[in-house]
Amino acid sequence: MIFGMFGGKNNDDDDDEDDEEERELCSFQGALNGNVVDMKANVRLAQAGLIPAKEIVTDAIERRAETVRVDIKGERGSSTFYIDGVAFAGAKMPRPQTVAITQMLKVLCGLDPKSKQPQAGGVKAEFQGIPYEVTIDTAPQPDGTERLTARLRNLKIKIGTMEEAGFSAATKAQVRELTSQKKGLILIAGGPGSGVTTTAFAFLRGIDLFQYAAFTIVDMGSREVYNVQAFEPKPEDDLKQTYERIIRSEADVIFSEPIKTADIAKAGAGAADRCCVMGEMPAKDAATAVAQLTQLVGDPQQVSEVFAAAYSTKLIRLLCPACKEAFRPNPKLLAKVGLPPETKVLYRKPEPEPDEKTGELPDPCEKCNDVGYIGRTPMLELITASEGMRKLIATGATADQIKVQARTEGMLTFHKDGLRIVAEGKTSLEELQRLFKTA
Ligand SMILES: [Zn+2]
């Protein structure tokens, strides 16, 4: 049984059972793959698994988790909630219940509950009037059990403007400047879970789309980006020919598919001498993205000519505004981390202190459940096409060489941008350190 919002903790209140009965749970509303979910054929499974499956998804929504993992070890099952990218242990469960949750979610997603092959699917859900999309994948484990990973997306949250996504006015101005050039390749790099897609779409919204025409052949899904025109490729055209057609229809900006293959990279580089091409690149940082682009295109000289900028993002957690604690940093600390000596105040997550008399801990923060952080904001790294950088790229430089050049020229690094966010009081030094440790 899963207890309330605080997964791991067991609530000892007498009225616990009443709470459980009255608890509002999410509802499931159909598999994303369109398969009809036959509950009648799965009556016993539904008896064992439907409520626990609803409970675990509701727990995830209430805890603001973006991902939940369900594992089995021996006779026990366990859940792990990922909140703003950080793992928190959830409740332990008996093995049969854990198996039932996994199989039930498979049924709800229109998948085969019995098959232990890796499967992926999704189900629509609703909680308190808000629609969600829950996508799952299952993976067989060496011990014969299965691991379930469920990801949640609140469909009410639309892609924000650049400001809403946490970017500064200066970054927005720079993106506008770059995209108004009618040429040049802009990469937006990030690893899995870095928020790179959200960033790419926010950048797209950062373009002055009343002045400049942007086209894309990317399926925008449920995302709305105003004034970006969907371009329908002709079936007989390859990507290069499609881009030529887009350029002929007076495009200023082409929003590329994620640049993962040589074909996509070559088509983008080929168009970027007459049109701004912007696309996501799966890479851990900006320097790696540039080196990867050179490799995919296979022509360092061409890349050095069309390269305009490579941004990279990483998400950093924001301190909870309700419980963050101010402190006066000592000069040694400031010097050590590289903050200006005149910095008067920084913030951190509070350490709850037990009451002197009773020894009891204070009530948890209502806003963040004592996580100390709520939501995330992007840190940016940027490599621009300075003369020195172009010359280096033309030699087919490695990511490390590009990194050194960017540092020498004082380009924006994650560390610098992270310190800015710390100095603004939005996050803590501990959070910045955590990100660099896990990187
Ligand atoms: Zn708080």
Residues whose N, C-alpha, C, O or C-beta is under 5 A from the ligand:
A	BS01	ZN	C320 A322 C323 C365 K367 C368 G372
